[in-house]
Amino acid sequence: MFYGNFAEKEKEEIELKDVNHEEFILYVIYPSYKPINIDSYRFVLELVDRFQMKCALDYVEEYVIRTKKLSTLQKLVMADEFRLEMLKMHCLKLYKTLKEIKTLESLPEFMAFSADTKSAFCLRMMQLIE
């Protein structure tokens, strides 16, 4: 939005619609004041994705990797939706058998994955075969 080929690039001031400004500042500019948690990670992910803030995206990705409050499948859905490669690779390595991966194939979440994520599952299956 700020550096790409967007109309906002030429504007001196950009209005942030549909964003709670206080939350935006607290999570992105001053993250130690209001740390990311299970209730806020999705909101922050949407913000950093929307405004292309790579360093903040990495911070949230690390949180999602470390949290025990989300299942591996939930984390993979996040990784796919927000193109979080490190999170996706972390999750795929947690599947240790072909059987574990095969049980996912019938789930609606698996069906909704992008071709890229499904391809990563295929690569993981090939690793497990070797």
LUMMAR-407796 format. One record per residue (C-alpha): residue number from 0; residue in one letter; x, y, z. Coordinates in nm, 4 decimals. Layout:
NUM | A | X | Y | Z
...
END
This chain:
0 | M | 0.0000 | 0.0000 | 0.0000
1 | F | 0.2739 | 0.2455 | 0.0910
2 | Y | 0.5490 | 0.1400 | -0.1492
3 | G | 0.3690 | -0.0593 | -0.4169
4 | N | 0.1884 | 0.0715 | -0.7215
5 | F | -0.1169 | 0.1927 | -0.5270
6 | A | -0.3049 | 0.5250 | -0.5233
7 | E | -0.2026 | 0.5755 | -0.1593
8 | K | 0.1619 | 0.6008 | -0.2626
9 | E | 0.1163 | 0.9597 | -0.3802
10 | K | -0.0952 | 1.0753 | -0.0864
11 | E | 0.0543 | 1.2802 | 0.1920
12 | E | -0.1890 | 1.1327 | 0.4439
13 | I | -0.3560 | 0.7906 | 0.4335
14 | E | -0.6747 | 0.7276 | 0.6289
15 | L | -0.6789 | 0.3889 | 0.8001
16 | K | -1.0420 | 0.2831 | 0.7708
17 | D | -1.1854 | -0.0022 | 0.9758
18 | V | -0.8864 | 0.0064 | 1.2117
19 | N | -0.8932 | 0.0864 | 1.5808
20 | H | -0.6078 | 0.3373 | 1.5883
21 | E | -0.5233 | 0.2742 | 1.9526
22 | E | -0.4972 | -0.1013 | 1.8932
23 | F | -0.2893 | -0.0413 | 1.5810
24 | I | -0.0362 | 0.1715 | 1.7677
25 | L | -0.0207 | -0.0552 | 2.0712
26 | Y | 0.0351 | -0.3765 | 1.8763
27 | V | 0.2611 | -0.2553 | 1.5993
28 | I | 0.4515 | 0.0477 | 1.7199
29 | Y | 0.4746 | -0.0472 | 2.0886
30 | P | 0.4358 | -0.4279 | 2.1057
31 | S | 0.5830 | -0.4697 | 2.4538
32 | Y | 0.2966 | -0.2651 | 2.6008
33 | K | 0.0300 | -0.5038 | 2.4773
34 | P | 0.1842 | -0.8401 | 2.3897
35 | I | 0.0270 | -1.0660 | 2.1322
36 | N | -0.1916 | -1.3388 | 2.2782
37 | I | -0.4504 | -1.5932 | 2.1696
38 | D | -0.7201 | -1.3243 | 2.1627
39 | S | -0.5248 | -1.0725 | 1.9566
40 | Y | -0.3006 | -1.2644 | 1.7155
41 | R | -0.5595 | -1.2806 | 1.4348
42 | F | -0.6301 | -0.9065 | 1.4561
43 | V | -0.2586 | -0.8288 | 1.4438
44 | L | -0.2005 | -1.0710 | 1.1546
45 | E | -0.4719 | -0.8990 | 0.9541
46 | L | -0.3186 | -0.5570 | 1.0246
47 | V | 0.0379 | -0.6482 | 0.9396
48 | D | -0.0748 | -0.8303 | 0.6259
49 | R | -0.2912 | -0.5370 | 0.5185
50 | F | -0.0146 | -0.2815 | 0.5707
51 | Q | 0.2737 | -0.5055 | 0.4598
52 | M | 0.4760 | -0.4781 | 0.7809
53 | K | 0.7264 | -0.7626 | 0.7469
54 | C | 0.8997 | -0.7206 | 1.0842
55 | A | 0.5679 | -0.7215 | 1.2698
56 | L | 0.4542 | -1.0192 | 1.0620
57 | D | 0.7612 | -1.2138 | 1.1743
58 | Y | 0.6815 | -1.1273 | 1.5368
59 | V | 0.3255 | -1.2619 | 1.5082
60 | E | 0.4439 | -1.5683 | 1.3156
61 | E | 0.6816 | -1.6523 | 1.6007
62 | Y | 0.3950 | -1.6219 | 1.8482
63 | V | 0.1748 | -1.8588 | 1.6475
64 | I | 0.4596 | -2.1116 | 1.6212
65 | R | 0.5165 | -2.1065 | 1.9990
66 | T | 0.1574 | -2.1069 | 2.1229
67 | K | 0.0063 | -2.4314 | 2.2456
68 | K | -0.3462 | -2.2883 | 2.2266
69 | L | -0.3847 | -2.3592 | 1.8539
70 | S | -0.3793 | -2.6986 | 1.6885
71 | T | -0.1318 | -2.7756 | 1.4129
72 | L | -0.4171 | -2.7683 | 1.1632
73 | Q | -0.5320 | -2.4257 | 1.2859
74 | K | -0.1761 | -2.3004 | 1.2495
75 | L | -0.1572 | -2.4388 | 0.8965
76 | V | -0.4775 | -2.2574 | 0.8054
77 | M | -0.3162 | -1.9331 | 0.9292
78 | A | 0.0050 | -2.0095 | 0.7434
79 | D | -0.1856 | -2.0690 | 0.4226
80 | E | -0.4119 | -1.7653 | 0.4560
81 | F | -0.1309 | -1.5208 | 0.5384
82 | R | 0.1466 | -1.6896 | 0.3365
83 | L | 0.3600 | -1.7609 | 0.6462
84 | E | 0.6249 | -1.9926 | 0.5078
85 | M | 0.8200 | -2.0464 | 0.8303
86 | L | 0.5002 | -2.1409 | 1.0152
87 | K | 0.3940 | -2.3751 | 0.7363
88 | M | 0.7271 | -2.5578 | 0.7359
89 | H | 0.7231 | -2.5806 | 1.1159
90 | C | 0.3762 | -2.7369 | 1.1124
91 | L | 0.4498 | -2.9807 | 0.8319
92 | K | 0.7512 | -3.1153 | 1.0205
93 | L | 0.5202 | -3.2024 | 1.3100
94 | Y | 0.3501 | -3.4637 | 1.0927
95 | K | 0.5710 | -3.7687 | 1.1462
96 | T | 0.3778 | -4.0361 | 0.9531
97 | L | 0.1952 | -4.0690 | 0.6244
98 | K | -0.1109 | -4.1824 | 0.8160
99 | E | -0.1270 | -3.8509 | 1.0042
100 | I | -0.1280 | -3.6608 | 0.6770
101 | K | -0.3772 | -3.8965 | 0.5109
102 | T | -0.6301 | -3.8323 | 0.7904
103 | L | -0.6307 | -3.4631 | 0.6959
104 | E | -0.7274 | -3.5165 | 0.3328
105 | S | -1.1007 | -3.5450 | 0.4025
106 | L | -1.1198 | -3.2359 | 0.6237
107 | P | -1.2744 | -2.9165 | 0.4827
108 | E | -0.9700 | -2.7175 | 0.5989
109 | F | -0.7436 | -2.9361 | 0.3871
110 | M | -0.9704 | -2.8984 | 0.0852
111 | A | -0.9524 | -2.5185 | 0.1203
112 | F | -0.5706 | -2.5050 | 0.1262
113 | S | -0.3953 | -2.3326 | -0.1618
114 | A | -0.2163 | -2.5353 | -0.4266
115 | D | 0.1124 | -2.4210 | -0.2718
116 | T | 0.0254 | -2.5674 | 0.0685
117 | K | -0.1051 | -2.8901 | -0.0835
118 | S | 0.2204 | -2.9151 | -0.2763
119 | A | 0.4134 | -2.8697 | 0.0494
120 | F | 0.2132 | -3.1607 | 0.1959
121 | C | 0.3159 | -3.3743 | -0.1032
122 | L | 0.6808 | -3.2867 | -0.0473
123 | R | 0.6469 | -3.3751 | 0.3209
124 | M | 0.4936 | -3.7101 | 0.2277
125 | M | 0.7869 | -3.7803 | -0.0060
126 | Q | 1.0283 | -3.7009 | 0.2789
127 | L | 0.8480 | -3.9476 | 0.5022
128 | I | 0.8664 | -4.2206 | 0.2372
129 | E | 1.2447 | -4.1928 | 0.2068
END
